[in-house]
């Protein structure tokens, strides 16, 4: 119960940062997807069911914030959360490089689902998707490095 509340608060913080602070760190017109980084962190530690529910919840909030394509974010985030959750037991994700590569792939999958669901012109959007995936992967490497440093400095 306390872990679920911690995850909900972590996703709420990521949502607030995504909607306010992410604009200040964008490179050209590309900004990282902090929600996918946070969702991947949660799903890799908790499994597919928690990942899917957390992804669905944050996707619904994101859809309510920008209701133009209602339900597409919820679908994409829940699929990403479930996919990362299956990696909880099947992928050795202790390496920062592996986690960043997984986030890179997750952003590509998420954006493909989103753009197909929103009816966008997919060949035109591929450069945007790849740029976002690279930038989010780099941000996730920094985030996961911070988690590793925290784990060594303050063991549980």
DSSP file (Angstrom, degrees, kcal/mol; ACC not computed):
  #  RESIDUE AA STRUCTURE BP1 BP2  ACC     N-H-->O    O-->H-N    N-H-->O    O-->H-N    TCO  KAPPA ALPHA  PHI   PSI    X-CA   Y-CA   Z-CA
    1    1 A X     >        0   0    0      0, 0.0     4,-2.0     0, 0.0     5,-0.2   0.000 360.0 360.0 360.0 -46.9    0.0    0.0    0.0
    2    2 A X  H  >  +     0   0    0      1,-0.2     4,-2.3     2,-0.2     5,-0.1   0.872 360.0  53.4 -67.7 -35.7    2.8    2.5    0.9
    3    3 A X  H  > S+     0   0    0      2,-0.2     4,-2.4     1,-0.2    -1,-0.2   0.908 107.7  50.9 -64.9 -40.9    4.7    1.4   -2.1
    4    4 A X  H  > S+     0   0    0      2,-0.2     4,-2.4     1,-0.2    -2,-0.2   0.900 110.3  49.0 -63.3 -40.9    1.7    2.2   -4.4
    5    5 A X  H  X S+     0   0    0     -4,-2.0     4,-2.5     2,-0.2    -1,-0.2   0.900 110.1  52.0 -65.0 -39.9    1.3    5.6   -2.8
    6    6 A X  H  X S+     0   0    0     -4,-2.3     4,-2.2     1,-0.2    -2,-0.2   0.916 110.9  47.5 -61.3 -43.1    5.0    6.3   -3.4
    7    7 A X  H  X S+     0   0    0     -4,-2.4     4,-2.5     2,-0.2    -2,-0.2   0.900 111.2  50.5 -65.9 -40.9    4.7    5.3   -7.0
    8    8 A X  H  X S+     0   0    0     -4,-2.4     4,-2.3     1,-0.2    -2,-0.2   0.915 112.2  47.2 -63.5 -42.7    1.6    7.5   -7.5
    9    9 A X  H  X S+     0   0    0     -4,-2.5     4,-2.4     2,-0.2    -1,-0.2   0.878 110.9  52.3 -67.0 -36.6    3.4   10.4   -5.9
   10   10 A X  H  X S+     0   0    0     -4,-2.2     4,-2.2     2,-0.2    -2,-0.2   0.907 111.7  45.7 -65.1 -41.9    6.4    9.8   -8.1
   11   11 A X  H  X S+     0   0    0     -4,-2.5     4,-2.4     2,-0.2    -2,-0.2   0.869 111.1  53.2 -68.4 -35.8    4.3    9.7  -11.2
   12   12 A X  H  X S+     0   0    0     -4,-2.3     4,-2.3     2,-0.2    -2,-0.2   0.911 109.7  48.3 -64.3 -41.1    2.4   12.9  -10.1
   13   13 A X  H  X S+     0   0    0     -4,-2.4     4,-2.7     2,-0.2    -2,-0.2   0.915 111.7  49.4 -63.2 -43.0    5.8   14.6   -9.6
   14   14 A X  H  X S+     0   0    0     -4,-2.2     4,-2.5     2,-0.2    -2,-0.2   0.882 110.3  51.5 -64.0 -37.4    6.9   13.5  -13.1
   15   15 A X  H  X S+     0   0    0     -4,-2.4     4,-2.1     2,-0.2    -2,-0.2   0.918 111.0  47.0 -64.9 -43.6    3.6   14.7  -14.6
   16   16 A X  H  X S+     0   0    0     -4,-2.3     4,-1.3     1,-0.2     5,-0.4   0.927 114.5  46.9 -64.0 -44.5    4.1   18.2  -13.0
   17   17 A X  H  X>S+     0   0    0     -4,-2.7     5,-2.1     1,-0.2     4,-0.8   0.885 111.4  52.2 -64.4 -37.9    7.7   18.3  -14.2
   18   18 A X  H  <5S+     0   0    0     -4,-2.5    -1,-0.2     1,-0.2    -2,-0.2   0.889 114.0  42.2 -65.2 -39.1    6.6   17.2  -17.7
   19   19 A X  H  <5S+     0   0    0     -4,-2.1    -1,-0.2    -5,-0.2    -2,-0.2   0.644 132.5  17.9 -85.7 -13.2    4.0   19.9  -18.0
   20   20 A X  H  <5S+     0   0    0     -4,-1.3     3,-0.4    -5,-0.2     4,-0.2   0.751 128.8  31.3-119.4 -56.8    6.0   22.7  -16.4
   21   21 A X  T >X5S+     0   0    0     -4,-0.8     3,-1.5    -5,-0.4     4,-0.5   0.728  99.0  75.8 -85.9 -25.5    9.8   22.2  -16.3
   22   22 A X  G >4<S+     0   0    0     -5,-2.1     3,-0.9     1,-0.3    10,-0.2   0.781  87.3  64.1 -63.7 -26.4   10.4   20.1  -19.4
   23   23 A X  G >4 S+     0   0    0     -3,-0.4     3,-0.8     1,-0.2    -1,-0.3   0.813  96.9  57.7 -65.1 -28.0   10.0   23.1  -21.7
   24   24 A X  G <4 S+     0   0    0     -3,-1.5    -1,-0.2    -4,-0.2    -2,-0.2   0.662 109.1  43.7 -79.2 -14.3   13.1   24.7  -20.1
   25   25 A X  G << S+     0   0    0     -3,-0.9    -1,-0.2    -4,-0.5    -2,-0.2   0.209  82.9 127.7-112.4  15.1   15.4   21.7  -21.0
   26   26 A X    <   -     0   0    0     -3,-0.8     2,-0.5    -4,-0.2     5,-0.2  -0.474  52.0-141.9 -74.8 145.8   14.2   21.2  -24.5
   27   27 A X  B >  S-A   30   0A   0      3,-2.6     3,-2.8    -2,-0.1     2,-0.5  -0.943  72.1 -37.0-108.8 122.3   16.8   21.0  -27.2
   28   28 A X  T 3  S-     0   0    0     -2,-0.5    -2,-0.1     1,-0.3     0, 0.0  -0.516 127.8 -32.7  54.8-112.2   15.6   22.7  -30.4
   29   29 A X  T 3  S+     0   0    0     -2,-0.5     2,-0.5     2,-0.0    -1,-0.3   0.241 117.8 104.3-115.2  13.9   12.0   21.6  -30.3
   30   30 A X  B <   +A   27   0A   0     -3,-2.8    -3,-2.6   101,-0.0     2,-0.4  -0.830  42.8 177.9-102.4 126.6   12.6   18.2  -28.6
   31   31 A X        -     0   0    0     -2,-0.5   105,-0.1    -5,-0.2    -5,-0.1  -0.950  31.4-107.2-123.8 150.1   11.8   17.7  -24.9
   32   32 A X        -     0   0    0     -2,-0.4     2,-1.0   -10,-0.2     3,-0.1  -0.293  23.9-121.1 -73.0 157.3   12.2   14.4  -23.0
   33   33 A X     >  +     0   0    0     99,-0.3     4,-1.4     1,-0.2     3,-0.4  -0.807  30.5 178.8 -98.4  93.7    9.3   12.3  -21.9
   34   34 A X  H  > S+     0   0    0     -2,-1.0     4,-2.3     1,-0.2     5,-0.2   0.756  76.2  63.2 -68.5 -24.8    9.8   12.2  -18.1
   35   35 A X  H  > S+     0   0    0      2,-0.2     4,-2.8     1,-0.2    -1,-0.2   0.885 102.8  47.8 -68.6 -37.8    6.6   10.2  -17.7
   36   36 A X  H  > S+     0   0    0     -3,-0.4     4,-2.5     2,-0.2     5,-0.2   0.889 110.7  51.9 -70.0 -37.4    8.1    7.3  -19.6
   37   37 A X  H  X S+     0   0    0     -4,-1.4     4,-1.9     2,-0.2    -2,-0.2   0.943 115.2  41.8 -61.2 -46.9   11.3    7.4  -17.6
   38   38 A X  H  X S+     0   0    0     -4,-2.3     4,-2.2     2,-0.2    -2,-0.2   0.908 114.3  51.0 -67.9 -42.5    9.4    7.3  -14.4
   39   39 A X  H  X S+     0   0    0     -4,-2.8     4,-2.8     1,-0.2     5,-0.2   0.883 109.9  50.2 -63.2 -38.3    7.0    4.7  -15.6
   40   40 A X  H  X S+     0   0    0     -4,-2.5     4,-2.4     2,-0.2    -1,-0.2   0.900 108.9  52.4 -66.5 -39.8    9.9    2.5  -16.7
   41   41 A X  H  X S+     0   0    0     -4,-1.9     4,-0.8    -5,-0.2    -2,-0.2   0.922 114.6  42.3 -59.3 -45.0   11.5    2.9  -13.3
   42   42 A X  H >X S+     0   0    0     -4,-2.2     4,-1.3     1,-0.2     3,-0.6   0.934 115.5  47.7 -68.9 -47.1    8.3    1.8  -11.6
   43   43 A X  H 3X S+     0   0    0     -4,-2.8     4,-2.3     1,-0.2     8,-0.2   0.865 107.1  55.8 -68.0 -36.3    7.5   -1.1  -13.9
   44   44 A X  H 3< S+     0   0    0     -4,-2.4    -1,-0.2     1,-0.2    -2,-0.2   0.773 115.9  39.2 -65.8 -23.6   11.0   -2.6  -13.9
   45   45 A X  H << S+     0   0    0     -4,-0.8    -1,-0.2    -3,-0.6    -2,-0.2   0.628 125.8  32.5 -97.9 -15.8   10.7   -2.8  -10.1
   46   46 A X  H  < S-     0   0    0     -4,-1.3     4,-0.3     1,-0.2     3,-0.2   0.664 100.5-116.3-120.5 -21.3    7.1   -3.9   -9.7
   47   47 A X     X  -     0   0    0     -4,-2.3     4,-2.1    -5,-0.2    39,-0.2  -0.434  41.2 -57.4 107.6 176.4    6.0   -6.0  -12.6
   48   48 A X  H  > S+     0   0    0     37,-0.5     4,-2.6     2,-0.2     5,-0.2   0.827 124.6  52.0 -70.8 -34.7    3.5   -5.9  -15.5
   49   49 A X  H  > S+     0   0    0      2,-0.2     4,-2.4     1,-0.2     5,-0.2   0.956 115.0  40.9 -70.0 -48.4    0.3   -5.5  -13.5
   50   50 A X  H  > S+     0   0    0     -4,-0.3     4,-2.8     1,-0.2     5,-0.3   0.911 116.2  52.2 -63.7 -41.4    1.5   -2.5  -11.5
   51   51 A X  H  X S+     0   0    0     -4,-2.1     4,-2.4    30,-0.2    31,-0.4   0.909 110.8  46.8 -61.0 -42.9    3.2   -1.1  -14.6
   52   52 A X  H  X S+     0   0    0     -4,-2.6     4,-2.6    29,-0.4    -2,-0.2   0.925 115.0  45.6 -66.8 -44.3    0.0   -1.4  -16.7
   53   53 A X  H  X S+     0   0    0     -4,-2.4     4,-2.6     2,-0.2    -2,-0.2   0.910 114.8  47.1 -66.6 -41.2   -2.2    0.2  -14.0
   54   54 A X  H  X S+     0   0    0     -4,-2.8     4,-2.5    -5,-0.2     5,-0.3   0.909 113.7  49.0 -66.3 -40.2    0.3    3.0  -13.4
   55   55 A X  H  X S+     0   0    0     -4,-2.4     4,-2.2    -5,-0.3    23,-0.4   0.902 111.8  49.0 -63.9 -41.4    0.7    3.6  -17.1
   56   56 A X  H  X S+     0   0    0     -4,-2.6     4,-2.2    21,-0.3    -2,-0.2   0.918 112.5  48.6 -63.4 -43.6   -3.1    3.7  -17.5
   57   57 A X  H  X S+     0   0    0     -4,-2.6     4,-2.0     2,-0.2    -2,-0.2   0.937 115.1  41.7 -64.3 -47.7   -3.5    6.1  -14.6
   58   58 A X  H  X S+     0   0    0     -4,-2.5     4,-2.3     1,-0.2    -1,-0.2   0.847 113.4  55.2 -70.9 -31.5   -0.9    8.6  -15.8
   59   59 A X  H  X S+     0   0    0     -4,-2.2     4,-2.3    -5,-0.3    15,-0.5   0.882 106.7  50.4 -66.1 -37.7   -2.1    8.2  -19.4
   60   60 A X  H  X S+     0   0    0     -4,-2.2     4,-2.2     2,-0.2    -2,-0.2   0.921 111.1  48.4 -65.2 -43.5   -5.6    9.2  -18.4
   61   61 A X  H  X S+     0   0    0     -4,-2.0     4,-1.7     1,-0.2    -2,-0.2   0.901 112.0  49.4 -63.1 -39.2   -4.3   12.2  -16.5
   62   62 A X  H  X S+     0   0    0     -4,-2.3     4,-2.1     1,-0.2    -2,-0.2   0.883 110.6  50.5 -67.3 -36.9   -2.2   13.2  -19.6
   63   63 A X  H  < S+     0   0    0     -4,-2.3    -2,-0.2     1,-0.2    -1,-0.2   0.854 109.5  50.5 -67.9 -34.5   -5.3   12.7  -21.8
   64   64 A X  H  < S+     0   0    0     -4,-2.2     3,-0.5     1,-0.2    -1,-0.2   0.836 109.6  51.5 -71.0 -30.7   -7.4   14.9  -19.5
   65   65 A X  H  < S+     0   0    0     -4,-1.7     2,-0.4     1,-0.3    -2,-0.2   0.906 128.5  20.3 -70.9 -42.0   -4.6   17.6  -19.6
   66   66 A X  S >< S+     0   0    0     -4,-2.1     3,-0.7    -5,-0.1    -1,-0.3  -0.789  75.4 177.1-125.4  85.9   -4.5   17.5  -23.5
   67   67 A X  G >   +     0   0    0     -3,-0.5     3,-0.8    -2,-0.4    -4,-0.1   0.251  48.5 105.8 -81.7  15.7   -7.9   16.0  -24.5
   68   68 A X  G 3  S+     0   0    0      1,-0.3     2,-0.5     2,-0.0    -1,-0.2   0.928  95.2  24.6 -60.7 -45.2   -7.4   16.4  -28.3
   69   69 A X  G X> S-     0   0    0     -3,-0.7     3,-1.7    -6,-0.1     4,-0.6  -0.643  92.0-159.9-117.7  71.7   -6.8   12.6  -28.8
   70   70 A X  T <4 S+     0   0    0     -3,-0.8    -3,-0.1    -2,-0.5   -10,-0.1  -0.295  70.1  11.2 -61.9 126.1   -8.6   11.2  -25.7
   71   71 A X  T 3> S+     0   0    0    -12,-0.2     4,-2.1   -11,-0.1    -1,-0.2   0.127  97.4  98.6  98.2 -18.3   -7.5    7.7  -24.7
   72   72 A X  H <> S+     0   0    0     -3,-1.7     4,-2.6     2,-0.2     5,-0.2   0.921  85.7  45.9 -70.5 -42.9   -4.4    7.4  -26.9
   73   73 A X  H  X S+     0   0    0     -4,-0.6     4,-3.0     2,-0.2     5,-0.3   0.898 111.8  52.9 -64.1 -39.7   -2.0    8.3  -24.2
   74   74 A X  H  > S+     0   0    0    -15,-0.5     4,-2.0     2,-0.2    -2,-0.2   0.915 112.2  44.9 -63.3 -42.2   -3.7    6.0  -21.8
   75   75 A X  H  X S+     0   0    0     -4,-2.1     4,-2.1     2,-0.2    -2,-0.2   0.952 116.3  45.2 -64.6 -49.5   -3.4    3.1  -24.2
   76   76 A X  H  X S+     0   0    0     -4,-2.6     4,-2.2     1,-0.2    -2,-0.2   0.922 115.1  46.3 -63.7 -45.1    0.2    3.8  -25.1
   77   77 A X  H  X S+     0   0    0     -4,-3.0     4,-2.7     1,-0.2   -21,-0.3   0.877 111.8  51.0 -68.1 -36.8    1.4    4.3  -21.5
   78   78 A X  H  X S+     0   0    0     -4,-2.0     4,-2.3   -23,-0.4    -1,-0.2   0.897 111.4  48.0 -68.9 -37.1   -0.4    1.2  -20.2
   79   79 A X  H  X S+     0   0    0     -4,-2.1     4,-2.5     2,-0.2    -2,-0.2   0.903 113.4  47.6 -66.6 -39.9    1.1   -0.9  -23.0
   80   80 A X  H  X S+     0   0    0     -4,-2.2     4,-2.7     2,-0.2     5,-0.3   0.919 112.1  50.0 -65.8 -43.2    4.6    0.5  -22.2
   81   81 A X  H  X S+     0   0    0     -4,-2.7     4,-2.0   -30,-0.2   -29,-0.4   0.906 113.1  45.8 -61.7 -42.3    4.1   -0.1  -18.5
   82   82 A X  H  X S+     0   0    0     -4,-2.3     4,-2.0   -31,-0.4    -2,-0.2   0.907 112.7  50.9 -67.3 -41.0    3.0   -3.7  -19.0
   83   83 A X  H  X S+     0   0    0     -4,-2.5     4,-1.1     1,-0.2    -2,-0.2   0.920 112.6  45.0 -63.2 -44.0    5.9   -4.3  -21.4
   84   84 A X  H  < S+     0   0    0     -4,-2.7     4,-0.4     1,-0.2     3,-0.2   0.870 109.1  58.0 -66.0 -35.3    8.4   -2.9  -19.0
   85   85 A X  H >< S+     0   0    0     -4,-2.0     3,-1.3    -5,-0.3   -37,-0.5   0.873 101.5  54.1 -63.4 -36.8    6.8   -4.9  -16.2
   86   86 A X  H >X S+     0   0    0     -4,-2.0     4,-1.1     1,-0.3     3,-0.9   0.815 102.0  59.6 -66.2 -27.9    7.4   -8.1  -18.2
   87   87 A X  H 3X S+     0   0    0     -4,-1.1     4,-1.7    -3,-0.2    -1,-0.3   0.625  83.1  86.2 -70.6 -12.4   11.0   -7.1  -18.3
   88   88 A X  H <4 S+     0   0    0     -3,-1.3    -1,-0.2    -4,-0.4    -2,-0.2   0.864 109.3  14.5 -55.2 -39.7   10.9   -7.1  -14.5
   89   89 A X  H <4 S+     0   0    0     -3,-0.9    -1,-0.2    -4,-0.4    -2,-0.2   0.583 130.5  49.5-112.1 -14.4   11.7  -10.8  -14.5
   90   90 A X  H  < S+     0   0    0     -4,-1.1     2,-0.4     1,-0.1    -3,-0.2   0.628 101.2  58.5-105.2 -14.9   12.9  -11.5  -18.0
   91   91 A X  S  < S-     0   0    0     -4,-1.7     2,-1.2    -5,-0.1    -1,-0.1  -0.951  74.3-132.1-120.4 133.7   15.5   -8.8  -18.7
   92   92 A X        +     0   0    0     -2,-0.4     3,-0.3     1,-0.1    -4,-0.1  -0.726  37.5 167.1 -80.7 101.6   18.6   -8.2  -16.7
   93   93 A X        +     0   0    0     -2,-1.2    -1,-0.1     1,-0.2     6,-0.1  -0.142  37.0 109.7-113.5  36.9   18.2   -4.5  -16.4
   94   94 A X        +     0   0    0      4,-0.0     2,-0.3     5,-0.0    -1,-0.2   0.734  60.4  87.4 -80.8 -22.1   20.8   -3.7  -13.7
   95   95 A X  S  > S-     0   0    0     -3,-0.3     4,-2.2     1,-0.1     5,-0.2  -0.571  74.1-141.6 -80.7 138.1   23.0   -1.9  -16.2
   96   96 A X  H  > S+     0   0    0     -2,-0.3     4,-2.5     1,-0.2     5,-0.2   0.871 104.0  54.3 -64.7 -36.7   22.4    1.8  -16.9
   97   97 A X  H  > S+     0   0    0      2,-0.2     4,-2.2     1,-0.2    -1,-0.2   0.895 108.2  48.6 -65.6 -39.3   23.1    1.3  -20.6
   98   98 A X  H  > S+     0   0    0      2,-0.2     4,-2.3     1,-0.2    -2,-0.2   0.919 112.2  48.8 -66.1 -42.9   20.4   -1.5  -20.8
   99   99 A X  H  X S+     0   0    0     -4,-2.2     4,-2.3     1,-0.2    -2,-0.2   0.905 111.8  48.6 -64.5 -40.8   17.9    0.7  -19.0
  100  100 A X  H  X S+     0   0    0     -4,-2.5     4,-2.4     2,-0.2    -1,-0.2   0.890 111.5  50.2 -66.1 -38.1   18.6    3.7  -21.2
  101  101 A X  H  X S+     0   0    0     -4,-2.2     4,-2.3     2,-0.2    -2,-0.2   0.882 109.9  50.9 -66.6 -37.4   18.3    1.4  -24.3
  102  102 A X  H  X S+     0   0    0     -4,-2.3     4,-2.4     2,-0.2    -2,-0.2   0.903 110.6  48.3 -64.9 -41.1   15.0    0.1  -23.0
  103  103 A X  H  X S+     0   0    0     -4,-2.3     4,-2.5     2,-0.2    -2,-0.2   0.904 108.6  54.8 -65.5 -40.4   13.7    3.6  -22.5
  104  104 A X  H  X S+     0   0    0     -4,-2.4     4,-1.8     1,-0.2    -2,-0.2   0.945 112.4  43.2 -54.9 -50.2   14.9    4.5  -26.0
  105  105 A X  H  X S+     0   0    0     -4,-2.3     4,-2.6     1,-0.2    -2,-0.2   0.864 111.5  54.7 -64.3 -37.1   12.8    1.6  -27.4
  106  106 A X  H  X S+     0   0    0     -4,-2.4     4,-3.1     2,-0.2    -1,-0.2   0.889 106.5  50.6 -66.0 -39.0    9.9    2.5  -25.2
  107  107 A X  H  X S+     0   0    0     -4,-2.5     4,-2.8     2,-0.2     5,-0.2   0.910 111.0  49.3 -65.4 -41.0    9.7    6.0  -26.4
  108  108 A X  H  X S+     0   0    0     -4,-1.8     4,-2.3    -5,-0.2    -2,-0.2   0.946 114.7  44.4 -62.4 -47.2    9.7    4.8  -30.0
  109  109 A X  H  X S+     0   0    0     -4,-2.6     4,-2.5     2,-0.2     5,-0.2   0.929 114.8  49.3 -62.0 -45.7    7.0    2.3  -29.3
  110  110 A X  H  X S+     0   0    0     -4,-3.1     4,-2.7     1,-0.2    -2,-0.2   0.935 113.1  45.7 -59.8 -48.0    4.9    4.9  -27.3
  111  111 A X  H  X S+     0   0    0     -4,-2.8     4,-3.1     2,-0.2     5,-0.3   0.867 111.1  52.5 -68.5 -35.0    5.2    7.5  -30.0
  112  112 A X  H  X S+     0   0    0     -4,-2.3     4,-2.3    -5,-0.2     5,-0.3   0.936 112.5  45.6 -63.3 -44.8    4.4    5.1  -32.8
  113  113 A X  H  X S+     0   0    0     -4,-2.5     4,-2.4     2,-0.2    -2,-0.2   0.923 115.8  47.6 -61.1 -44.1    1.2    4.0  -30.9
  114  114 A X  H  X S+     0   0    0     -4,-2.7     4,-2.3    -5,-0.2    -2,-0.2   0.943 113.8  44.6 -64.8 -48.3    0.4    7.6  -30.2
  115  115 A X  H  X>S+     0   0    0     -4,-3.1     5,-2.6     2,-0.2     4,-0.7   0.861 114.8  48.3 -69.6 -34.2    0.9    8.9  -33.7
  116  116 A X  H ><5S+     0   0    0     -4,-2.3     3,-0.5    -5,-0.3    -1,-0.2   0.920 114.4  47.1 -67.6 -42.5   -1.0    6.0  -35.3
  117  117 A X  H 3<5S+     0   0    0     -4,-2.4    -2,-0.2    -5,-0.3    -1,-0.2   0.828 113.9  47.4 -66.6 -31.8   -3.8    6.5  -32.8
  118  118 A X  H 3<5S-     0   0    0     -4,-2.3    -1,-0.2    -5,-0.2    -2,-0.2   0.560 112.3-120.2 -86.6  -8.3   -3.9   10.2  -33.5
  119  119 A X  T <<5 +     0   0    0     -4,-0.7    -3,-0.2    -3,-0.5    -4,-0.1   0.812  54.4 160.8  76.5  30.7   -3.8    9.7  -37.2
  120  120 A X      < -     0   0    0     -5,-2.6     2,-1.1    -6,-0.1    -1,-0.2  -0.368  54.0 -94.8 -81.7 164.0   -0.6   11.6  -37.9
  121  121 A X     >  -     0   0    0      1,-0.2     4,-1.4    -2,-0.1     3,-0.3  -0.693  41.8-162.7 -78.6 101.3    1.6   11.3  -41.0
  122  122 A X  H  > S+     0   0    0     -2,-1.1     4,-0.8     1,-0.2     3,-0.3   0.871  79.9  52.6 -64.6 -44.7    4.0    8.7  -39.7
  123  123 A X  H >4 S+     0   0    0      1,-0.2     3,-0.6     2,-0.2     4,-0.3   0.889 111.2  49.9 -60.6 -34.2    6.9    9.0  -42.2
  124  124 A X  H 34 S+     0   0    0     -3,-0.3     3,-0.5     1,-0.2     4,-0.3   0.846 110.6  50.1 -68.5 -33.2    7.1   12.8  -41.5
  125  125 A X  H 3X S+     0   0    0     -4,-1.4     4,-2.5    -3,-0.3    -1,-0.2   0.513  83.2  91.7 -85.3  -6.1    7.1   12.2  -37.7
  126  126 A X  H <X S+     0   0    0     -4,-0.8     4,-2.6    -3,-0.6     5,-0.2   0.857  85.3  50.9 -63.1 -35.7   10.0    9.6  -37.6
  127  127 A X  H  > S+     0   0    0     -3,-0.5     4,-2.0    -4,-0.3    -1,-0.2   0.880 111.7  48.7 -68.6 -35.1   12.7   12.2  -37.2
  128  128 A X  H  > S+     0   0    0     -4,-0.3     4,-2.4    -3,-0.2    -2,-0.2   0.915 112.1  49.1 -66.4 -43.0   10.7   13.7  -34.3
  129  129 A X  H  X S+     0   0    0     -4,-2.5     4,-2.4     1,-0.2    -2,-0.2   0.930 112.5  46.6 -63.8 -46.4   10.2   10.3  -32.7
  130  130 A X  H  X S+     0   0    0     -4,-2.6     4,-2.4     2,-0.2    -1,-0.2   0.891 112.1  50.7 -65.6 -39.0   13.9    9.4  -33.0
  131  131 A X  H  X S+     0   0    0     -4,-2.0     4,-2.4    -5,-0.2    -1,-0.2   0.921 112.3  46.7 -63.0 -43.8   15.0   12.7  -31.6
  132  132 A X  H  X S+     0   0    0     -4,-2.4     4,-2.7     1,-0.2   -99,-0.3   0.885 111.9  51.5 -64.5 -38.7   12.7   12.3  -28.6
  133  133 A X  H  X S+     0   0    0     -4,-2.4     4,-2.2     2,-0.2    -2,-0.2   0.915 111.5  46.1 -66.5 -42.8   13.8    8.8  -28.1
  134  134 A X  H  X S+     0   0    0     -4,-2.4     4,-2.1     2,-0.2    -2,-0.2   0.942 115.8  45.8 -64.2 -47.0   17.5    9.7  -28.0
  135  135 A X  H  X S+     0   0    0     -4,-2.4     4,-2.2     1,-0.2    -2,-0.2   0.906 114.3  47.4 -65.4 -41.9   17.0   12.6  -25.7
  136  136 A X  H  X S+     0   0    0     -4,-2.7     4,-2.5     2,-0.2    -1,-0.2   0.875 109.9  54.2 -67.5 -36.4   14.8   10.7  -23.3
  137  137 A X  H  X S+     0   0    0     -4,-2.2     4,-1.8    -5,-0.2    -2,-0.2   0.901 109.4  47.6 -62.2 -40.7   17.3    7.8  -23.3
  138  138 A X  H  X S+     0   0    0     -4,-2.1     4,-1.8     2,-0.2    -2,-0.2   0.910 112.2  49.1 -66.4 -41.9   20.0   10.2  -22.3
  139  139 A X  H  X S+     0   0    0     -4,-2.2     4,-2.4     1,-0.2    -2,-0.2   0.895 110.1  52.0 -63.7 -39.1   17.9   11.8  -19.6
  140  140 A X  H  X S+     0   0    0     -4,-2.5     4,-3.3     2,-0.2     5,-0.3   0.865 105.1  55.6 -66.9 -34.1   17.0    8.3  -18.3
  141  141 A X  H  X S+     0   0    0     -4,-1.8     4,-1.9     2,-0.2    -1,-0.2   0.911 110.0  45.9 -63.0 -40.8   20.7    7.4  -18.1
  142  142 A X  H  X S+     0   0    0     -4,-1.8     4,-2.0     2,-0.2    -2,-0.2   0.920 114.5  48.5 -65.4 -43.4   21.3   10.4  -15.9
  143  143 A X  H  X S+     0   0    0     -4,-2.4     4,-1.8     1,-0.2    -2,-0.2   0.943 113.1  45.7 -62.1 -49.3   18.2    9.5  -13.8
  144  144 A X  H  X S+     0   0    0     -4,-3.3     4,-2.0     1,-0.2    -1,-0.2   0.826 109.7  55.9 -67.2 -30.4   19.2    5.9  -13.4
  145  145 A X  H  X S+     0   0    0     -4,-1.9     4,-2.5    -5,-0.3    -1,-0.2   0.904 106.6  50.8 -64.1 -40.8   22.8    6.9  -12.6
  146  146 A X  H  X S+     0   0    0     -4,-2.0     4,-2.4     1,-0.2    -2,-0.2   0.874 108.4  51.8 -62.9 -37.6   21.4    9.1   -9.8
  147  147 A X  H  X S+     0   0    0     -4,-1.8     4,-2.2     2,-0.2    -1,-0.2   0.902 110.3  48.6 -65.6 -40.5   19.4    6.1   -8.5
  148  148 A X  H  X S+     0   0    0     -4,-2.0     4,-1.9     2,-0.2    -2,-0.2   0.919 111.8  48.6 -65.8 -43.6   22.5    3.9   -8.4
  149  149 A X  H  X S+     0   0    0     -4,-2.5     4,-2.5     1,-0.2     5,-0.2   0.915 111.7  50.1 -62.3 -43.0   24.5    6.6   -6.6
  150  150 A X  H  X S+     0   0    0     -4,-2.4     4,-2.8     1,-0.2    -1,-0.2   0.897 108.1  53.6 -61.6 -39.6   21.7    7.0   -4.1
  151  151 A X  H  < S+     0   0    0     -4,-2.2    -1,-0.2     1,-0.2    -2,-0.2   0.871 112.7  43.2 -64.4 -36.4   21.6    3.2   -3.6
  152  152 A X  H  < S+     0   0    0     -4,-1.9     3,-0.4     1,-0.1    -2,-0.2   0.865 118.4  43.4 -76.9 -36.1   25.4    3.2   -2.8
  153  153 A X  H  < S+     0   0    0     -4,-2.5     2,-0.4     1,-0.3    -2,-0.2   0.871 128.0  26.8 -76.4 -37.0   25.4    6.3   -0.6
  154  154 A X  S  < S-     0   0    0     -4,-2.8    -1,-0.3    -5,-0.2    -2,-0.1  -0.674  79.3-167.7-127.3  76.1   22.2    5.4    1.4
  155  155 A X              0   0    0     -3,-0.4    -3,-0.1    -2,-0.4    -4,-0.1  -0.350 360.0 360.0 -66.3 146.7   21.7    1.6    1.4
  156  156 A X              0   0    0     -5,-0.1    -1,-0.1    -2,-0.0    -5,-0.0   0.469 360.0 360.0 -74.6 360.0   18.3    0.4    2.6
